[in-house]
Amino acid sequence: MKPKQLFKAQNFFLEILNKDYVIPVGKIYCVGRNYSDHAIEMNESIEKNEPFFFTKPPQSLTQNNKIPFPQNTNNLHHEVELVVLIGSECKQVSPSDVEKMILGYAVGLDLTKRDLQEVAKDNKKPWDLSKGFDNSAPVSLVNISNKKTIKEGKIQLKINGTSRQLGDISEMIWSISELISYLSNHITLYPGDLIFTGTPAGVGEIKPGDRIEASIENVGSLEVVIK
């Protein structure tokens, strides 16, 4: 006898550029300090040893263009990132095989309660509440780009028309292939999983009423207004 489902799970989906279907979201992993200039501005060391990751829950994801300013923070920061969408099961994948596992890319924001994060850092505690709140991971429509690894391209963020972040994907410390290979040797990745690949320098404060414009060359753009 098949067990009855106690309740219906809340599912989250991603909309796709120029497609009439959506993709269910799985796990969301974010790499920290993947651009040297950002590590410097955060007073962190620059070492290519092993990447480190934190996660965001699926409910942090949003494709809405208006987002409420979150509670419990006095210092909300923006971080623009290239987001990779996994399209095939990845387990112990070598860097040379990673491109076969990629379904597409999106422009993403890793919104961060910087004041909460600093307290967590000072006390050597996890970052979950500073990174994983509702609507903390806005993403653009996904640009399907089967089996292609992006190695370069301008990444930029503007606040109210003024440039705040500007860099190039080629400046990553760990490439997309290295990041996904590393992760797949620790946990199996499945179709619908997302990888946020880090942010360049220039992160800063967001206030209610601000308009965020983020773009990545050959990927797309994202515009969000903080209510």
Secondary structure, 3 states (H helix, E strand, C coil): CCCCCCCCCCCCEEEECCCCCEEECCCEEEECCCEHHHHHHCCCCCCCCCCCEEEECHHHEECCCEECCCCCCCCEEECEEEEEEECCCECCCCHHHHHHHEEEEEEEECCEEHHHHHHHHHCCCCCHHHHCCCCCEEECCEEECCCCCCCCCEEEEEECCEEEEEEEHHHECCCHHHHHHHHHCCCCECCCCEEECCCCCCCEEECCCCEEEEEECCCEEEEEEEC
